[in-house]
Amino acid sequence: MRLLTVPAVSLLLAVALIGCGDTSQPGARSGPVSQSDPSTRVDPQIFSDVAAGAFPIPGGSQLQTIRVMLASIGLPNVACGGENFRDLSDTSFRFDQARYADLDLITEKGLTEPGMAQPTRADEACRARKTPSYSQWHMLGAAWRDATLAAANASRVVATHARTAQCLQRASGLRVDAGDPTASYLAAVDYALSALKSAEVSSSSERKFSAAFAHCTRSYFAALGAQLKPAKQRLVERNKELLERYAAELAALGYVPYVAVEP
C-alpha cells in the first residue's frame, strides 16, 4: 500500500505523455493565438481546474487537481476511440499527500481508497493531436516542484515541524522525523501497514493513522498553503495563455468542470 508521499498521479500522466513529442519550455506558445480567438475565452471554472492541475496546493482544490488530471488522460483517450475513466470525480488517485493533502477528504475517506481501474491507452499520436498543449501544461510541474520546495523550507513552515511531529508520534505511536514530518509519517504508515497480516487490523490501523494525520497536520498545511498561494498566483499569471489554451482543448473534448457540493 502506498500513501502517495510522491506525486504518483504525475507519474501516471507521464505514461500518457510518452511519445507526444513536445518538449517545449513551459509557457511557450505552440502557435499564434489571437487575443480575439474564441478558443481563448474559456469557462473560468475549467480554467481554475487546469490551474489547479498544474499548481496543486493543500486543501479542497485537490478535488479539482485530481479531476483535471484524470480528464487529461481519459478525454483524449475517448476522442481517439478508447475508454474514459469510470468516474472523473473518483478521489482514489491522490496527489502527493505529504505536500498537497486535502485534510477534509482524508477525514472523510482516509489516506487511501480502493483504486479505480485505468483505461487502456489509445494511440499516442492521436491523443497528442487532441490536446496539443498537454505536454507544455504538464511540464509546468517542474516550476511548481521548485516553488513547493522553497515554500516547504520557509521559516514559517519549518516552525510547525516539531509540534506536528510530536502530535503525529503521540497519536499514532510511529516514529516521525521532525525534519519532514508529513513525508516521514506517510512512509512510516506505509511500512506499518505492510507488516500487518489481518485485513481487519490493517483497516482499523489505517483509520487510526488517517485520523492522526488529519488532526495533527492542519497547522503545517495552513502554513505551507499560505506560502504556496502567492507563488501559484504568479505562475498562473505568467502562464495564463498556455492555461487558457489547454482549458479550451479540454472543453472541446467535453470536459465538465469540478463543482463544489455545498454541505
C-alpha positions in Angstrom: 0.0 0.0 0.0 1.3 3.4 -1.0 0.1 6.6 0.7 1.4 8.9 -2.1 4.3 10.5 -0.4 5.5 11.2 -4.0 3.3 12.6 -6.8 2.1 9.2 -8.1 -0.6 10.8 -10.3 2.2 12.8 -12.0 3.9 9.5 -12.9 0.6 8.2 -14.2 0.4 11.2 -16.5 3.9 10.8 -17.6 2.9 7.4 -19.1 0.3 9.2 -21.1 2.8 11.8 -22.2 5.4 9.3 -23.7 5.5 9.7 -27.4 3.7 13.0 -27.6 7.0 14.6 -28.9 6.5 18.1 -27.5 9.4 19.2 -25.3 8.8 22.9 -25.5 9.6 25.1 -22.5 6.7 25.8 -20.0 4.6 28.7 -21.1 6.0 28.6 -24.7 3.4 29.0 -27.4 2.8 26.1 -29.8 1.4 28.5 -32.4 -0.1 32.0 -32.9 -3.2 32.7 -30.8 -5.1 35.9 -31.4 -6.4 37.7 -28.4 -9.8 37.6 -30.2 -9.6 33.9 -30.8 -12.8 32.4 -29.3 -10.8 29.3 -28.2 -9.1 31.5 -25.5 -12.5 32.6 -24.0 -12.9 29.6 -21.7 -15.2 28.8 -18.8 -13.5 30.3 -15.7 -14.3 27.1 -13.8 -12.4 25.0 -16.4 -9.5 27.5 -16.3 -9.5 27.1 -12.5 -9.3 23.3 -12.7 -6.5 23.5 -15.2 -4.6 25.8 -13.0 -5.2 23.5 -10.0 -3.8 20.6 -12.1 -0.6 22.5 -12.9 -0.1 24.1 -9.5 -1.7 22.0 -6.7 -2.0 23.3 -3.2 -3.2 21.8 0.0 -7.0 21.8 0.7 -10.2 21.3 -1.2 -8.7 22.3 -4.6 -7.2 18.9 -4.7 -10.6 17.7 -6.0 -10.0 19.9 -9.0 -6.4 18.7 -9.3 -7.5 15.0 -9.4 -10.4 15.6 -11.7 -8.5 17.5 -14.4 -5.6 15.0 -14.3 -7.9 12.1 -14.9 -9.6 14.0 -17.7 -6.3 14.8 -19.2 -5.9 11.1 -19.9 -9.5 10.0 -20.3 -10.9 12.5 -22.6 -8.2 12.4 -25.4 -8.4 8.6 -25.0 -12.2 8.6 -25.7 -11.7 11.0 -28.7 -9.2 8.5 -30.1 -11.5 5.5 -29.8 -10.5 4.4 -26.3 -12.2 4.5 -23.0 -12.5 7.1 -20.2 -12.0 6.6 -16.5 -15.2 5.3 -15.0 -15.7 8.4 -12.8 -13.8 11.7 -13.1 -15.0 12.5 -9.6 -13.2 9.5 -8.1 -10.7 10.6 -5.4 -8.6 7.4 -5.1 -5.7 9.0 -7.2 -4.4 11.3 -4.6 -1.6 13.7 -5.5 1.4 13.9 -3.1 -0.4 14.0 0.3 2.9 14.9 2.0 2.6 18.4 0.4 -0.9 18.9 -1.0 -3.2 17.0 1.2 -6.9 17.6 1.4 -7.5 17.0 5.1 -11.2 17.1 4.8 -11.1 14.3 2.2 -8.7 12.3 4.4 -11.1 12.8 7.4 -14.0 11.5 5.3 -12.3 8.7 3.3 -8.9 8.0 4.9 -5.5 8.3 3.4 -6.2 5.8 0.7 -9.2 4.4 -1.2 -9.6 1.3 -3.4 -8.0 2.2 -6.7 -10.0 2.7 -9.9 -9.1 0.8 -13.0 -7.1 2.7 -15.6 -8.3 2.6 -19.2 -6.1 1.2 -21.9 -4.3 4.0 -23.7 -5.4 4.8 -27.2 -2.9 5.8 -29.9 -0.3 8.2 -28.5 -0.1 10.4 -31.6 -3.8 10.7 -31.8 -4.1 11.7 -28.2 -1.3 14.3 -28.7 -3.3 15.9 -31.6 -6.5 16.1 -29.4 -4.7 18.1 -26.7 -1.6 19.7 -28.3 -1.0 21.9 -25.3 -1.0 19.0 -22.8 2.8 18.4 -22.8 3.6 22.0 -22.2 0.9 22.2 -19.4 2.4 19.0 -17.9 5.9 20.5 -17.9 4.7 23.4 -15.7 5.1 20.8 -12.9 8.9 21.4 -12.9 8.5 25.1 -11.9 5.9 24.0 -9.3 8.2 21.5 -7.7 10.8 24.2 -7.3 8.1 26.6 -5.8 7.0 23.8 -3.4 10.5 23.1 -2.2 11.0 26.8 -1.5 7.7 27.0 0.3 8.3 23.9 2.4 11.7 25.3 3.6 10.2 28.7 4.5 10.8 29.6 8.2 7.0 29.8 8.9 6.5 26.3 7.6 9.6 24.9 9.3 8.4 26.4 12.6 5.4 24.0 12.5 7.6 20.8 12.2 8.4 20.0 15.8 4.8 20.3 17.0 3.5 18.4 14.0 5.9 15.6 14.5 5.2 15.3 18.2 1.5 15.2 17.6 1.8 12.5 14.9 4.0 10.4 17.1 1.7 10.7 20.1 -1.4 9.9 18.1 0.0 7.0 16.1 2.8 5.5 18.1 5.0 5.7 15.0 8.4 7.4 14.8 8.3 10.7 12.8 11.2 12.7 11.6 10.7 16.4 12.7 12.8 17.5 9.7 9.9 16.5 7.3 7.0 15.3 9.5 4.4 14.7 6.8 6.6 12.7 4.4 8.2 10.7 7.1 4.9 9.9 8.7 3.3 8.6 5.5 6.4 6.5 4.9 6.1 5.1 8.4 2.4 4.4 7.9 3.2 2.5 4.7 5.7 0.4 6.5 3.5 -0.3 9.5 0.5 -1.3 7.3 2.6 -3.5 5.1 3.6 -5.6 8.1 0.0 -6.3 9.2 -1.4 -9.7 8.1 -5.1 -9.2 9.1 -7.2 -7.1 6.8 -9.4 -6.2 9.8 -6.4 -5.0 11.8 -5.0 -3.2 8.8 -8.3 -1.4 8.2 -8.6 -0.3 11.8 -4.9 0.8 11.9 -5.4 2.8 8.7 -8.4 4.6 10.1 -6.3 5.5 13.2 -3.4 6.7 11.1 -5.6 8.7 8.8 -7.4 10.4 11.8 -4.0 11.3 13.3 -2.7 12.8 10.0 -5.9 14.9 9.5 -5.8 16.1 13.1 -2.1 16.8 13.6 -1.1 18.4 10.3 -3.5 21.3 10.0 -1.1 24.0 11.1 1.6 22.6 8.8 -0.6 22.6 5.7 -2.1 26.0 6.6 1.5 27.5 6.7 2.5 25.7 3.6 -0.6 26.8 1.7 0.0 30.4 2.8 3.4 30.2 1.2 2.2 28.5 -2.0 -0.8 30.6 -2.8 1.2 33.8 -3.9 3.6 31.5 -5.8 0.7 29.9 -7.6 -0.8 33.4 -8.5 2.4 34.5 -10.0 2.8 31.3 -12.1 -0.8 31.3 -13.2 -0.4 34.9 -14.5 2.9 34.1 -16.2 1.4 31.1 -18.0 -2.1 32.4 -18.5 -2.1 31.9 -22.2 -1.0 28.3 -22.0 -3.5 27.5 -19.3 -6.3 29.1 -21.4 -5.3 27.2 -24.4 -5.2 23.9 -22.6 -8.6 24.6 -20.9 -10.1 25.3 -24.3 -8.8 22.0 -25.6 -10.3 20.1 -22.7 -13.6 22.0 -23.1 -13.7 21.0 -26.8 -13.5 17.4 -25.7 -16.5 17.8 -23.4 -14.7 18.4 -20.1 -17.2 19.3 -17.3 -15.5 21.3 -14.5 -15.5 20.4 -10.9 -18.4 21.9 -8.9 -18.1 22.1 -5.2 -21.0 20.5 -3.4 -22.5 22.7 -0.7 -22.7 20.9 2.7 
